[in-house]
Amino acid sequence: MKYIKKYLLFIYSSKILFFCICSTVILTLNLTPLIANIRHSPEGRTFALIHNNTQDFFFYQSLMNKGANGDWLTTDPYTTEFHSPSIVFSYFLWLGKLSKLLGIPYAYTYHLVRIILSVAFLAVSYFFILYLSFPYPYLTFFFFVFASPFFHQIIDWGKVNTVPYMYWWTGIDAIRRSAYLPHHMFGGLMLILIIFCLLKIIYTTERKLIKQYLAFSILLTPITVFIHPPSLLIIILFLPSLIILFLLRKIIENTKKIGSLKIIPSLLQEIKPRIRNYSALTIFWFLGIIFLFIMVWTTNRGLIWSKPFEWEKQQQLPVANELFGAFGIIFPLSIIGIIKSLSSTKFKYYLIVAWLITPLLLIPFALSLQMSNIRLIQGVPFLPLSILAAIGVKTIEDFLVSIFKRRQAVSKKIPRNLIGSLFHCIIVIIFIIFTYPTLIWSVKDQIREYWPIFGNVYFDNRLYYAFSFINSSFPKDTITLSTFFTGNYLPAFSHTVSFIGHTGYTYNANQKQELVKRFFENKMTETEVKDLIMNNNITLIFQGPEEKPIYSNYLYPQLLKPVYDREEATIYIPIK
């Protein structure tokens, strides 16, 4: 027992070792479902290495395929309507070029990049926590990495199921969020670096250093808004409330000293010595707004790119109803931390409070802000939440020690360190009791999600010959007709553009779905088939594992000519 205690104390006291163990555990849990699904692949099939969401995963792979084949600007791989190229998501084109350079499949590059970004994100978060010098940095990081939602019961298809709060949003889950989508991980990394710069601006008195940190934060701003706009949006939203809250606290403090309420003199007393610091923050804020407007304008420009933006605005999920349950056991502790922080006079305490609270208060107004309410919790909320929870732990500990101090006889026998250690053990045990079941549920749920042998999840290996045939026989951006699920993955493996393939990135997807259904049921008239093909410039028709069960014979033999005919797939071209 003595050696175990020594070993645990060594881990807890070693900065690097503690970080490595926590990060290794959470990333191992993150990769476990992927490995399990790979090993589950039946003979003759290969798991597609899907991460998070099938539709979006193949969308990212399709963009990587386009990048590897020479594109520098993004065009939509899931619609046939004309649209202008865009910079939106163009970083996935760059990943495709990297994949080609390394000579590895796009999915490998995708997962490699998200894991590298995850390690960088966790490392920056950890050292940011250490830099802030708040109470109990190791406990804070432990909370940050593993904090998980509470469970609750829902009615699903007439059955009562026990699931975590906000289970429908994968970014809230501790295991999933540890190595989430690459652009989300990058956005979180940039957000923390920018906040670090803003703190340095406030706490720096040297003019030259203020300029340097301002320049660095401004440099990071367009990069952040280009790759993950919500990360910058969160900073832009909470910065004004932070300044107002902090200055209000200073006014109250100065009023107590003066003995009367004198707002203007109190403000001047605070601002005048720090005019350069506040001016730098103001410059950053205005430039951040400009960069955000530019990105929104770019996204809204054109027929296709405005549609996902319009669709997203309507995604007002039940965030407000479930968020506090999703924050889990550390949320009550963070409430105490918020109250304690607001009694401080230090800027960093107000920054952490504003970082957490401002986006949450704006959730009911998300539609008025022209955004999905889910974007307001994409500012790494578990970091300020964990910091405040640790402050809450310290506050409770101090309160307990003060109680023991009142009882002189007892306090002499029980040292303060022992009281603190016992209390920390109790907190950690309670945290694990509530967190462990959710972590296990998450691993099982991720494995269960992709366990059934669907054709777009576990590919028939023979399909790769069909993809190779298309790539060697037809030019880039060949417009192809298939069913929805085939259309989703086809551009990821071939030089094609799908008539339909994504709910968000296919223009008029619902109307097209009806046309596709009738076409592959072989129920269209000759005129309807000709109109469908000619109006959409369709060159290829792909009848694969998803389409053949609908109609197993040759489609419209008087109009379509098979150019590739195998058991697993038949590819047609129109007869001219």
C-alpha positions as CSV (number, residue, x, y, z in Angstrom):
1,M,0.0,0.0,0.0
2,K,2.9,2.3,0.9
3,Y,4.5,1.8,-2.5
4,I,1.2,2.4,-4.4
5,K,0.7,5.6,-2.5
6,K,4.2,6.7,-3.4
7,Y,3.7,5.8,-7.1
8,L,0.4,7.7,-7.3
9,L,2.0,10.8,-5.6
10,F,4.9,10.6,-8.1
11,I,2.4,10.6,-11.1
12,Y,0.4,13.4,-9.6
13,S,3.5,15.5,-8.9
14,S,5.2,14.9,-12.3
15,K,3.8,17.5,-14.8
16,I,4.8,15.6,-18.0
17,L,4.0,12.1,-16.7
18,F,0.5,13.2,-15.5
19,F,-0.2,14.8,-18.8
20,C,1.0,11.7,-20.8
21,I,-1.0,9.3,-18.7
22,C,-4.3,11.3,-18.9
23,S,-3.9,11.9,-22.6
24,T,-2.9,8.4,-23.4
25,V,-5.9,6.9,-21.6
26,I,-8.4,9.2,-23.3
27,L,-6.9,8.8,-26.8
28,T,-6.8,5.0,-26.3
29,L,-10.5,5.1,-25.5
30,N,-11.1,7.3,-28.5
31,L,-9.4,4.9,-30.9
32,T,-10.8,1.7,-29.4
33,P,-14.1,1.8,-31.5
34,L,-12.1,2.4,-34.7
35,I,-9.9,-0.6,-34.0
36,A,-12.8,-2.8,-33.0
37,N,-14.7,-2.0,-36.2
38,I,-11.6,-2.6,-38.3
39,R,-11.2,-6.1,-36.7
40,H,-15.0,-6.7,-37.2
41,S,-14.7,-6.4,-41.1
42,P,-16.0,-9.6,-42.7
43,E,-14.0,-11.5,-45.2
44,G,-14.1,-9.7,-48.6
45,R,-15.1,-6.4,-47.0
46,T,-13.1,-3.5,-45.5
47,F,-14.3,-1.0,-42.8
48,A,-14.3,2.5,-44.4
49,L,-12.6,4.0,-41.2
50,I,-15.6,6.2,-40.7
51,H,-15.3,8.8,-38.0
52,N,-18.2,10.6,-36.3
53,N,-20.7,10.8,-39.1
54,T,-20.9,8.8,-42.3
55,Q,-22.2,11.6,-44.6
56,D,-19.7,14.2,-43.4
57,F,-16.8,11.8,-43.3
58,F,-17.3,10.9,-47.0
59,F,-17.8,14.6,-47.7
60,Y,-14.3,15.4,-46.2
61,Q,-12.8,12.4,-48.1
62,S,-14.4,13.6,-51.4
63,L,-12.8,17.0,-50.9
64,M,-9.4,15.4,-50.1
65,N,-9.8,13.4,-53.4
66,K,-10.5,16.6,-55.3
67,G,-7.4,18.2,-53.7
68,A,-5.2,15.3,-54.6
69,N,-6.4,15.7,-58.2
70,G,-5.4,19.3,-58.5
71,D,-8.2,21.4,-57.0
72,W,-7.3,24.4,-54.8
73,L,-10.8,25.8,-54.3
74,T,-13.8,23.8,-53.1
75,T,-16.6,22.7,-55.4
76,D,-19.6,20.7,-54.1
77,P,-19.2,17.0,-54.9
78,Y,-22.9,16.3,-54.3
79,T,-24.8,18.5,-56.7
80,T,-24.9,19.0,-60.4
81,E,-26.1,22.7,-60.3
82,F,-23.5,25.3,-61.4
83,H,-21.8,27.1,-58.6
84,S,-18.7,29.2,-58.0
85,P,-15.7,27.6,-56.3
86,S,-15.2,28.6,-52.7
87,I,-12.5,28.7,-50.0
88,V,-15.0,27.0,-47.6
89,F,-13.5,23.7,-46.4
90,S,-10.6,24.1,-48.8
91,Y,-8.2,22.9,-46.0
92,F,-9.5,19.4,-46.7
93,L,-8.2,19.9,-50.3
94,W,-4.8,20.6,-48.8
95,L,-5.0,17.4,-46.7
96,G,-5.7,15.5,-49.9
97,K,-2.5,16.9,-51.4
98,L,-0.6,15.9,-48.3
99,S,-2.1,12.4,-48.6
100,K,-1.0,12.1,-52.2
101,L,2.5,13.4,-51.2
102,L,2.8,10.8,-48.4
103,G,1.3,8.1,-50.6
104,I,-1.3,7.0,-48.1
105,P,-5.1,6.7,-48.3
106,Y,-7.2,9.8,-47.5
107,A,-8.8,8.2,-44.4
108,Y,-5.3,7.5,-42.9
109,T,-4.3,11.1,-43.4
110,Y,-7.6,12.3,-41.9
111,H,-7.2,10.2,-38.7
112,L,-3.5,11.0,-38.4
113,V,-4.2,14.7,-38.6
114,R,-7.0,14.6,-36.0
115,I,-4.8,12.6,-33.6
116,I,-1.8,15.0,-34.0
117,L,-4.1,18.0,-33.5
118,S,-5.7,16.3,-30.5
119,V,-2.3,15.8,-28.8
120,A,-1.4,19.5,-29.6
121,F,-4.8,20.6,-28.3
122,L,-4.5,18.7,-25.0
123,A,-0.9,19.8,-24.6
124,V,-1.7,23.5,-25.1
125,S,-4.8,23.2,-22.8
126,Y,-2.6,21.6,-20.1
127,F,0.1,24.2,-20.2
128,F,-2.5,27.0,-20.4
129,I,-4.0,25.6,-17.1
130,L,-0.5,25.6,-15.6
131,Y,0.2,29.1,-16.8
132,L,-3.0,30.5,-15.2
133,S,-1.9,29.4,-11.8
134,F,-5.4,28.7,-10.6
135,P,-5.9,26.2,-7.7
136,Y,-5.2,22.5,-8.4
137,P,-4.1,22.5,-12.1
138,Y,-3.8,18.7,-12.2
139,L,-7.3,18.2,-10.9
140,T,-8.5,20.8,-13.4
141,F,-6.9,18.9,-16.3
142,F,-8.3,15.6,-15.0
143,F,-11.8,17.2,-15.0
144,F,-11.2,18.7,-18.4
145,V,-10.2,15.5,-20.1
146,F,-12.7,13.1,-18.5
147,A,-15.8,15.2,-17.5
148,S,-18.9,13.5,-18.9
149,P,-22.7,14.0,-18.9
150,F,-25.1,12.6,-16.5
151,F,-27.5,9.9,-17.6
152,H,-31.2,10.4,-18.1
153,Q,-34.1,8.4,-19.5
154,I,-35.8,9.1,-22.9
155,I,-38.6,7.5,-24.9
156,D,-37.1,6.1,-28.1
157,W,-39.4,4.2,-30.5
158,G,-41.8,3.4,-27.7
159,K,-39.0,2.1,-25.4
160,V,-37.4,3.7,-22.4
161,N,-33.7,4.1,-22.9
162,T,-31.1,5.4,-20.5
163,V,-28.7,7.7,-22.4
164,P,-26.3,10.6,-21.5
165,Y,-27.6,14.2,-21.7
166,M,-27.0,15.6,-25.2
167,Y,-26.0,12.2,-26.5
168,W,-27.2,13.4,-29.9
169,W,-24.3,15.9,-30.1
170,T,-21.0,13.9,-30.3
171,G,-18.9,17.0,-29.4
172,I,-20.1,16.9,-25.8
173,D,-18.8,13.3,-25.1
174,A,-15.5,13.2,-23.3
175,I,-14.1,10.4,-25.5
176,R,-15.3,11.8,-28.8
177,R,-14.3,15.4,-28.1
178,S,-10.8,14.4,-27.1
179,A,-10.0,13.8,-30.8
180,Y,-12.9,15.2,-32.7
181,L,-13.2,16.5,-36.3
182,P,-9.8,17.9,-37.4
183,H,-11.1,21.5,-38.0
184,H,-12.8,21.5,-34.6
185,M,-9.6,20.4,-32.9
186,F,-7.6,23.1,-34.8
187,G,-10.3,25.7,-33.8
188,G,-10.0,24.8,-30.1
189,L,-6.2,25.0,-30.3
190,M,-6.4,28.4,-31.9
191,L,-9.0,29.6,-29.4
192,I,-6.7,28.8,-26.4
193,L,-3.7,30.4,-28.1
194,I,-5.6,33.6,-28.8
195,I,-7.0,33.8,-25.2
196,F,-3.4,33.3,-24.0
197,C,-2.3,36.3,-26.1
198,L,-5.2,38.4,-24.7
199,L,-4.2,37.6,-21.2
200,K,-0.6,38.5,-21.9
201,I,-1.8,41.8,-23.4
202,I,-3.7,42.7,-20.2
203,Y,-0.9,41.7,-17.8
204,T,2.0,43.1,-19.9
205,T,3.2,46.7,-19.1
206,E,5.9,46.9,-21.7
207,R,4.7,48.6,-24.9
208,K,6.7,46.5,-27.2
209,L,5.4,43.2,-25.8
210,I,1.8,44.5,-26.0
211,K,2.3,45.1,-29.7
212,Q,3.9,41.7,-30.2
213,Y,1.1,39.8,-28.5
214,L,-1.5,41.9,-30.4
215,A,0.2,41.1,-33.7
216,F,0.3,37.4,-32.9
217,S,-3.4,37.3,-31.9
218,I,-4.3,39.2,-35.1
219,L,-2.2,36.7,-37.1
220,L,-4.1,33.8,-35.6
221,T,-7.5,35.4,-36.1
222,P,-8.0,34.9,-39.9
223,I,-6.6,31.4,-39.7
224,T,-9.1,30.5,-37.0
225,V,-12.1,32.1,-38.7
226,F,-11.1,30.3,-42.0
227,I,-10.9,26.9,-40.4
228,H,-13.4,27.0,-37.6
229,P,-15.4,30.3,-37.3
230,P,-17.3,29.4,-34.1
231,S,-14.0,29.4,-32.1
232,L,-13.4,33.0,-33.0
233,L,-17.1,33.9,-32.6
234,I,-17.0,32.8,-28.9
235,I,-14.1,35.1,-28.2
236,I,-15.8,38.0,-30.0
237,L,-19.0,37.4,-28.0
238,F,-17.5,37.1,-24.5
239,L,-14.8,39.9,-24.8
240,P,-17.2,42.9,-24.3
241,S,-19.0,41.2,-21.4
242,L,-15.6,40.4,-19.9
243,I,-14.5,44.0,-20.0
244,I,-17.8,45.3,-18.7
245,L,-17.8,42.8,-15.9
246,F,-14.2,43.5,-14.9
247,L,-14.6,47.3,-15.0
248,L,-17.8,47.0,-13.0
249,R,-15.9,45.1,-10.3
250,K,-13.2,47.8,-10.3
251,I,-15.8,50.5,-9.9
252,I,-17.3,48.7,-6.9
253,E,-13.8,48.2,-5.5
254,N,-12.8,51.9,-6.0
255,T,-16.2,53.0,-4.6
256,K,-15.5,51.1,-1.4
257,K,-12.1,52.9,-1.1
258,I,-13.5,56.4,-1.9
259,G,-16.7,55.9,0.2
260,S,-19.1,57.2,-2.5
261,L,-20.3,56.1,-5.9
262,K,-18.2,58.0,-8.5
263,I,-18.4,56.0,-11.7
264,I,-16.4,58.2,-14.1
265,P,-13.4,58.8,-11.7
266,S,-13.4,55.1,-10.9
267,L,-13.4,54.1,-14.6
268,L,-10.6,56.6,-15.3
269,Q,-8.6,55.4,-12.4
270,E,-8.7,51.8,-13.9
271,I,-8.4,52.6,-17.6
272,K,-5.8,55.4,-17.7
273,P,-2.8,53.4,-16.5
274,R,-3.8,50.5,-18.9
275,I,-5.0,52.5,-21.9
276,R,-2.6,50.7,-24.2
277,N,-3.8,47.3,-22.9
278,Y,-7.5,48.1,-23.4
279,S,-6.8,49.7,-26.8
280,A,-5.1,46.5,-28.0
281,L,-8.1,44.4,-26.9
282,T,-10.4,46.8,-28.8
283,I,-8.3,46.6,-32.0
284,F,-8.3,42.8,-31.8
285,W,-12.1,42.8,-31.3
286,F,-12.9,45.0,-34.2
287,L,-10.6,43.1,-36.6
288,G,-12.1,39.9,-35.4
289,I,-15.6,41.1,-36.3
290,I,-14.3,42.1,-39.7
291,F,-12.8,38.7,-40.4
292,L,-16.0,37.0,-39.2
293,F,-18.1,39.1,-41.6
294,I,-15.8,38.3,-44.5
295,M,-16.1,34.6,-43.8
296,V,-19.9,34.8,-43.4
297,W,-20.1,36.7,-46.7
298,T,-18.0,34.1,-48.4
299,T,-20.2,31.3,-47.1
300,N,-23.4,33.0,-48.2
301,R,-22.1,33.8,-51.7
302,G,-23.7,31.7,-54.5
303,L,-26.4,29.2,-55.0
304,I,-24.9,26.2,-53.2
305,W,-22.8,27.5,-50.4
306,S,-25.6,29.5,-48.9
307,K,-27.9,26.5,-48.6
308,P,-26.0,24.7,-45.8
309,F,-25.8,28.0,-44.0
310,E,-29.5,28.5,-44.2
311,W,-30.1,24.8,-43.2
312,E,-27.8,25.2,-40.2
313,K,-29.7,28.3,-38.9
314,Q,-32.8,26.1,-38.6
315,Q,-30.9,23.6,-36.4
316,Q,-32.1,24.9,-33.0
317,L,-31.5,21.8,-30.9
318,P,-32.7,21.3,-27.3
319,V,-29.3,22.6,-25.9
320,A,-30.8,24.7,-23.2
321,N,-32.9,21.8,-21.8
322,E,-30.0,19.4,-21.6
323,L,-26.7,21.4,-21.3
324,F,-26.4,21.5,-17.5
325,G,-27.0,17.7,-17.4
326,A,-24.4,17.3,-20.1
327,F,-21.8,19.2,-18.1
328,G,-22.1,16.5,-15.5
329,I,-20.8,16.4,-11.9
330,I,-18.4,19.3,-12.3
331,F,-21.2,21.8,-13.0
332,P,-22.4,22.2,-9.4
333,L,-18.7,22.7,-8.4
334,S,-18.3,25.3,-11.1
335,I,-21.3,27.4,-9.8
336,I,-19.4,27.7,-6.5
337,G,-16.3,28.6,-8.6
338,I,-18.2,31.3,-10.4
339,I,-19.4,32.9,-7.2
340,K,-15.9,32.8,-5.8
341,S,-14.3,34.2,-9.0
342,L,-16.7,37.2,-9.0
343,S,-15.4,38.2,-5.6
344,S,-11.8,38.4,-7.0
345,T,-10.2,41.5,-8.4
346,K,-8.0,39.6,-10.9
347,F,-8.7,39.9,-14.6
348,K,-8.1,36.2,-15.3
349,Y,-10.9,35.1,-13.0
350,Y,-13.4,37.3,-14.9
351,L,-12.1,36.0,-18.3
352,I,-12.8,32.4,-17.3
353,V,-16.3,33.3,-16.0
354,A,-17.1,35.3,-19.2
355,W,-15.7,32.6,-21.4
356,L,-18.1,30.0,-19.9
357,I,-21.2,32.1,-19.2
358,T,-21.6,34.5,-22.1
359,P,-22.2,31.9,-24.8
360,L,-24.6,30.0,-22.6
361,L,-26.7,33.1,-21.9
362,L,-26.9,33.7,-25.7
363,I,-28.3,30.2,-26.5
364,P,-32.0,31.3,-26.5
365,F,-31.1,34.1,-28.9
366,A,-29.1,31.9,-31.4
367,L,-31.8,32.2,-34.2
368,S,-31.7,36.0,-33.9
369,L,-27.9,35.8,-34.2
370,Q,-28.4,33.8,-37.5
371,M,-26.7,30.6,-36.2
372,S,-27.4,27.2,-34.9
373,N,-27.5,27.2,-31.1
374,I,-25.0,24.3,-31.0
375,R,-22.3,26.7,-32.3
376,L,-22.4,28.5,-29.0
377,I,-21.0,25.5,-27.1
378,Q,-18.1,25.0,-29.5
379,G,-15.7,27.3,-27.7
380,V,-14.1,24.5,-25.6
381,P,-16.6,25.1,-22.7
382,F,-15.2,22.2,-20.6
383,L,-11.9,24.1,-20.1
384,P,-13.4,27.2,-18.2
385,L,-15.9,24.8,-16.6
386,S,-13.1,22.6,-15.2
387,I,-11.1,25.6,-14.0
388,L,-14.1,27.0,-12.2
389,A,-14.9,23.5,-10.8
390,A,-11.4,23.4,-9.3
391,I,-11.9,26.8,-7.8
392,G,-15.1,25.5,-6.4
393,V,-13.2,22.6,-4.8
394,K,-10.7,25.0,-3.3
395,T,-13.5,27.1,-1.9
396,I,-15.3,24.1,-0.3
397,E,-11.9,22.9,1.1
398,D,-11.2,26.3,2.7
399,F,-14.7,26.3,4.2
400,L,-14.1,22.8,5.7
401,V,-10.8,23.8,7.1
402,S,-12.3,27.0,8.7
403,I,-14.9,24.7,10.4
404,F,-12.1,22.6,11.9
405,K,-10.2,25.6,13.0
406,R,-13.2,26.7,15.1
407,R,-12.8,23.4,17.0
408,Q,-9.3,23.9,18.3
409,A,-8.8,20.5,19.9
410,V,-9.7,18.7,16.7
411,S,-7.8,20.9,14.3
412,K,-4.6,20.4,16.3
413,K,-4.9,16.6,15.8
414,I,-5.8,16.8,12.1
415,P,-3.4,18.8,9.9
416,R,-4.8,21.0,7.1
417,N,-3.0,18.9,4.4
418,L,-4.7,15.8,5.6
419,I,-8.1,17.4,5.4
420,G,-7.4,18.7,1.9
421,S,-6.1,15.3,0.7
422,L,-9.1,13.5,2.1
423,F,-11.5,15.9,0.5
424,H,-9.7,15.7,-2.9
425,C,-10.0,11.9,-2.7
426,I,-13.7,12.1,-2.0
427,I,-14.1,14.5,-5.0
428,V,-12.1,12.3,-7.3
429,I,-14.0,9.2,-6.2
430,I,-17.4,10.9,-6.7
431,F,-16.2,12.2,-10.1
432,I,-15.2,8.7,-11.2
433,I,-18.4,7.1,-10.0
434,F,-20.4,9.5,-12.2
435,T,-18.0,9.6,-15.1
436,Y,-16.9,5.9,-15.6
437,P,-20.3,4.6,-16.7
438,T,-20.7,7.4,-19.3
439,L,-17.2,6.6,-20.7
440,I,-18.0,2.9,-21.0
441,W,-21.4,3.8,-22.6
442,S,-19.6,6.0,-25.1
443,V,-17.1,3.3,-26.2
444,K,-19.9,0.7,-26.6
445,D,-22.2,3.2,-28.4
446,Q,-19.5,4.1,-31.0
447,I,-18.8,0.4,-31.7
448,R,-22.5,-0.4,-31.9
449,E,-23.1,2.5,-34.3
450,Y,-21.0,0.9,-37.1
451,W,-21.3,-2.8,-36.1
452,P,-24.0,-3.7,-38.7
453,I,-22.6,-4.7,-42.1
454,F,-23.9,-1.9,-44.3
455,G,-22.5,-1.5,-47.8
456,N,-21.4,2.1,-47.3
457,V,-19.7,1.2,-44.0
458,Y,-18.0,-2.1,-44.9
459,F,-17.1,-1.9,-48.5
460,D,-17.2,-4.9,-50.8
461,N,-13.5,-5.1,-51.8
462,R,-14.5,-5.7,-55.4
463,L,-15.9,-2.2,-55.6
464,Y,-12.4,-0.8,-55.8
465,Y,-12.1,-2.3,-59.3
466,A,-15.2,-0.3,-60.3
467,F,-13.7,2.9,-58.8
468,S,-10.4,2.2,-60.7
469,F,-12.3,1.6,-63.9
470,I,-14.1,5.0,-63.6
471,N,-10.8,6.8,-62.8
472,S,-9.0,5.3,-65.8
473,S,-11.8,5.7,-68.3
474,F,-13.6,9.0,-67.5
475,P,-12.4,12.5,-67.0
476,K,-12.4,14.5,-63.7
477,D,-15.8,15.6,-62.3
478,T,-17.8,13.1,-64.3
479,I,-21.4,13.6,-63.2
480,T,-22.8,10.3,-61.9
481,L,-26.3,9.1,-61.0
482,S,-26.7,6.6,-58.1
483,T,-28.8,6.3,-55.0
484,F,-28.2,8.5,-52.0
485,F,-25.7,6.4,-50.0
486,T,-23.7,5.4,-53.1
487,G,-23.6,9.0,-54.1
488,N,-22.3,9.9,-50.7
489,Y,-19.1,7.7,-51.0
490,L,-18.6,7.6,-54.8
491,P,-16.7,11.0,-55.1
492,A,-14.4,9.9,-52.2
493,F,-13.0,7.1,-54.4
494,S,-13.5,8.3,-58.0
495,H,-13.3,11.4,-60.1
496,T,-17.1,11.9,-60.0
497,V,-19.7,14.4,-59.0
498,S,-22.9,12.8,-57.6
499,F,-26.4,13.9,-58.6
500,I,-27.4,13.2,-54.9
501,G,-25.3,12.2,-51.9
502,H,-25.6,14.6,-48.9
503,T,-28.6,16.1,-47.1
504,G,-26.8,19.4,-46.6
505,Y,-24.8,19.7,-49.8
506,T,-27.2,18.4,-52.4
507,Y,-29.3,21.2,-53.8
508,N,-33.1,20.2,-53.6
509,A,-32.2,16.9,-52.1
510,N,-35.8,15.9,-51.3
511,Q,-37.0,16.4,-54.9
512,K,-34.0,14.5,-56.3
513,Q,-34.5,11.6,-53.9
514,E,-38.0,11.0,-55.5
515,L,-36.5,11.1,-59.0
516,V,-33.7,8.7,-58.0
517,K,-36.1,6.2,-56.4
518,R,-38.3,6.0,-59.5
519,F,-35.2,5.8,-61.8
520,F,-33.6,2.8,-60.0
521,E,-37.0,1.1,-59.7
522,N,-37.0,1.1,-63.5
523,K,-40.4,2.9,-63.5
524,M,-39.5,6.0,-65.5
525,T,-40.7,6.6,-69.1
526,E,-38.1,7.0,-71.8
527,T,-38.9,10.7,-71.9
528,E,-38.4,11.1,-68.2
529,V,-35.1,9.2,-68.3
530,K,-33.8,11.4,-71.2
531,D,-34.9,14.6,-69.4
532,L,-33.2,13.5,-66.2
533,I,-29.9,12.7,-67.9
534,M,-29.8,15.6,-70.3
535,N,-31.0,18.3,-67.8
536,N,-28.3,17.3,-65.3
537,N,-25.5,16.4,-67.8
538,I,-25.3,12.9,-66.4
539,T,-22.5,10.8,-68.0
540,L,-22.5,7.7,-65.8
541,I,-25.1,5.6,-64.0
542,F,-23.8,3.5,-61.1
543,Q,-25.8,0.4,-60.2
544,G,-24.0,-1.1,-57.2
545,P,-24.7,-2.9,-54.0
546,E,-27.2,-0.3,-52.9
547,E,-29.0,-0.1,-56.3
548,K,-29.2,-3.8,-57.4
549,P,-31.5,-4.9,-54.7
550,I,-34.0,-2.3,-55.9
551,Y,-34.0,-3.6,-59.5
552,S,-31.7,-6.5,-60.3
553,N,-31.9,-6.5,-64.1
554,Y,-30.4,-4.1,-66.6
555,L,-31.8,-0.6,-66.4
556,Y,-33.5,0.9,-69.4
557,P,-31.6,-1.2,-72.0
558,Q,-32.9,0.9,-74.9
559,L,-31.3,4.0,-73.4
560,L,-28.3,2.9,-71.4
561,K,-25.3,0.8,-72.4
562,P,-23.3,-1.2,-69.7
563,V,-19.6,-0.4,-70.0
564,Y,-18.6,-2.2,-66.8
565,D,-20.6,-5.3,-65.8
566,R,-19.8,-7.3,-62.7
567,E,-21.8,-9.1,-60.0
568,E,-21.1,-6.2,-57.5
569,A,-21.6,-3.3,-59.9
570,T,-22.8,-2.3,-63.3
571,I,-21.8,1.0,-64.8
572,Y,-23.8,2.5,-67.7
573,I,-23.4,5.3,-70.1
574,P,-26.3,6.9,-72.1
575,I,-26.7,5.6,-75.6
576,K,-26.4,8.6,-78.0
